Amino acid sequence: QVQLVESGGGLVQPGGSLRLSCAASGSGRSINVMGWYRQAPGKQRELVARITRGGITNYADSVKGRFTISRDNAKNAVYLQMNSLKPEDTATYYCNAALYTGVDYWGQGTQVIVSS
């Protein structure tokens, strides 16, 4: 079992920055990939960025060059630095942990609102 707790969401003006954090507790050593997904109202949940235990990353095209995902394996934590935020980045952001067994866990979500 893995429990994920996100923090760092909020209201920010266009062009601003936010840093999301996600801490995993439980079977942290079983986690292979950690990532961030988002879901805007009326839309499907989509991948934002993910990172393997070894540090390999991939990003959605819409956030490349603006968002940076990082991970601290010792703390079982993953972070998402979001810069140059746009109104279309407004969504609920979910932390995901994919175990080596193939089982997925999700956080409760943190809301990001980009608005002037």
Helices and strands as residue ranges (DSSP letters): E 2-7, E 10-12, E 18-26, G 28-30, E 31-39, E 46-52, E 57-59, G 61-63, E 67-72, E 77-82, G 87-89, E 91-99, E 104-106, E 110-114
